[in-house]
């Protein structure tokens, strides 16, 4: 028989850096989850990833206070900024360009994000990512 779900918590946690401080502690404490157990499991699962990479995670809390979680791929904006070697996007993206990414880089990002994007193929995913680039003031070049 399936366990009864009592709450679903969605967070964005830095890979390898989950700790009981906000936002993890208060969100999971309110749900009745053993915070240190989650932090240890999450940090073990993200140990091989880049340290500090933001990872969206969906935590399902059950009535018996146990939990399970699903990690998503990093946000597209994080991957785009990393590909463009930038710290942040433009302050006024409609009037300034702060960096460039190639279509090849967008295809690589689309492969990483394909499970989380609402696209039928890689070309559609690249168009979605190109729109994100424009909203950050990053130019798409090549092809």
Secondary structure as UniProt FT lines:
FT   STRAND          5..14
FT   TURN            15..16
FT   TURN            22..23
FT   HELIX           24..31
FT   HELIX           35..45
FT   TURN            46..48
FT   TURN            51..52
FT   STRAND          54..62
FT   TURN            63..64
FT   STRAND          67..71
FT   HELIX           76..83
FT   TURN            84..85
FT   TURN            93..95
FT   STRAND          99..102
FT   HELIX           103..113
FT   TURN            114..116
FT   HELIX           122..136
FT   STRAND          138..141
//
